[in-house]
Amino acid sequence: ALLWVIVTYLVLQLLYVFWLKNQPVLDLAVIASGFLLRALAGGAATDIAISDWFLLVAGFGSLFVVAGKRYSELVTLEAEDGEVGQTRSSLLSYTSTYLRFVWTVAAAVTVMVYGLWVITVPRESTTATLISLVPFTLGLLVYALVIDRGKGGEPETAILRNPTLL
């Protein structure tokens, strides 16, 4: 399984470098799928089964972060130049409203899938697992505020510098 994940990851990276990075929407999907493939590789390397629910939450959560990153890049470029200027061609295909739509939908689906996961996992749901939906949702909302301010261009830095998210 690990070999399959590694080969898939490498093929996607090659396709991304030579073609997909210039294809709107597909570039977002490939970047988000890279995070999923890394999770699958970690599960395969440690012989830990990765649940479908985890993959759904991680996949849509990754799409949320990736669309937020592109949104922040676009907003920053527009603020600096007054227009987008020289950048990756897929970014030129997006509008800030479209990217806002993508990260909004991705955040909503992430919360919905996480909520379904904590309710329907094949064990007894406890009050604690159900309540975990509240901080999970609030964390996404805090990060959405970061994105909305155009500060999501470097997600790892934005998260590590935000005391609420930490």
C-alpha positions in Angstrom: 0.0 0.0 0.0 2.8 2.4 0.8 4.4 1.9 -2.6 1.1 2.7 -4.3 0.7 5.9 -2.3 4.3 7.0 -3.1 3.9 6.3 -6.8 0.6 8.1 -6.9 2.1 11.1 -5.1 5.0 11.3 -7.4 2.9 11.0 -10.5 0.6 13.7 -9.3 3.5 15.9 -8.5 4.9 15.5 -12.0 1.5 16.2 -13.5 1.2 19.2 -11.3 4.7 20.7 -12.2 4.2 20.2 -15.9 0.5 20.8 -16.4 -2.0 20.8 -13.5 -0.5 23.9 -11.8 -1.9 26.0 -14.6 -5.3 24.4 -14.6 -7.8 26.3 -12.4 -9.7 24.1 -9.8 -7.5 21.1 -10.7 -4.5 22.8 -9.1 -6.5 23.2 -5.9 -7.6 19.5 -6.0 -4.0 18.3 -6.6 -2.5 20.3 -3.7 -5.3 19.2 -1.3 -4.9 15.5 -2.5 -1.2 15.8 -1.6 -2.1 16.2 2.0 -4.4 13.1 1.9 -1.7 11.0 0.2 0.8 12.0 3.0 -1.8 10.9 5.6 -2.3 7.6 3.7 1.5 7.1 3.5 1.8 7.7 7.2 -0.9 5.2 7.9 0.7 2.6 5.6 4.2 3.2 7.1 2.9 2.7 10.6 0.4 0.0 9.8 -2.5 2.2 11.1 -5.8 2.1 9.2 -6.9 5.5 8.1 -10.7 5.8 8.3 -12.8 7.1 5.5 -14.2 9.8 7.9 -10.7 11.0 8.6 -9.9 11.2 4.9 -13.1 13.2 4.2 -12.4 15.7 7.0 -8.7 16.0 6.1 -9.6 16.3 2.4 -12.1 19.1 2.7 -10.0 20.7 5.4 -7.1 20.7 3.0 -9.2 22.2 0.3 -10.2 24.9 2.8 -6.6 25.7 3.6 -5.5 25.6 -0.1 -8.3 27.8 -1.3 -7.6 30.2 1.6 -3.9 30.3 0.6 -4.8 31.1 -3.0 -7.3 33.7 -1.8 -4.7 35.4 0.3 -2.2 35.3 -2.5 -4.7 36.9 -4.9 -5.7 39.6 -2.4 -2.1 40.4 -1.6 -1.1 40.7 -5.3 -4.2 42.9 -6.0 -3.3 45.2 -3.1 0.3 45.5 -4.2 -0.1 46.0 -7.9 -3.7 47.2 -8.2 -3.9 44.1 -10.4 -2.7 40.5 -10.4 0.4 41.0 -12.5 2.9 38.2 -13.0 2.1 35.0 -11.1 1.0 31.4 -11.7 -1.5 31.3 -14.6 -4.2 29.4 -12.5 -4.3 32.3 -10.0 -5.1 34.6 -12.9 -8.2 32.5 -13.6 -9.6 33.0 -10.1 -11.5 35.9 -8.6 -11.4 36.6 -4.9 -15.2 35.9 -4.7 -14.7 32.5 -6.3 -11.9 31.5 -4.0 -14.0 32.8 -1.0 -16.8 30.6 -2.3 -14.5 27.6 -2.4 -13.1 28.0 1.0 -16.5 28.7 2.5 -18.0 25.5 0.9 -14.9 23.5 1.9 -15.2 24.7 5.5 -18.9 23.9 5.7 -18.4 20.4 4.3 -15.5 19.9 6.7 -17.6 20.8 9.7 -20.5 18.7 8.4 -18.4 15.6 7.8 -16.6 16.0 11.2 -20.0 16.3 12.9 -21.3 13.1 11.1 -18.0 11.4 12.1 -18.4 12.1 15.8 -22.1 11.0 15.7 -21.8 7.9 13.6 -18.4 6.3 14.3 -18.7 2.6 15.1 -18.5 3.1 18.9 -20.6 4.9 21.4 -20.6 8.6 20.9 -19.9 10.4 24.2 -20.8 13.9 25.3 -17.1 14.8 24.9 -16.9 13.6 21.3 -20.1 15.5 20.4 -18.9 18.6 22.2 -15.6 18.4 20.3 -17.6 19.7 17.3 -17.7 23.2 19.0 -13.9 23.9 19.3 -13.4 22.2 15.9 -15.9 24.6 14.3 -14.5 27.6 16.2 -11.0 26.7 15.0 -12.1 26.8 11.4 -13.9 30.1 12.0 -10.8 31.6 13.5 -8.7 30.5 10.6 -11.4 31.8 8.2 -10.9 35.2 9.8 -7.2 34.9 9.1 -7.9 34.0 5.5 -10.5 36.8 5.1 -7.8 39.3 6.2 -5.5 38.0 3.5 -3.1 36.5 5.9 -3.5 32.8 4.9 -0.7 32.8 2.3 1.5 30.9 4.6 -0.9 28.6 6.5 1.8 27.1 8.9 3.0 30.6 9.9 -0.6 31.9 10.3 -1.6 29.0 12.5 1.6 29.1 14.6 1.3 32.8 15.2 -2.3 32.7 16.3 -2.7 32.0 20.0 -6.3 30.9 19.6 -5.5 28.3 17.0 -2.6 27.0 19.1 
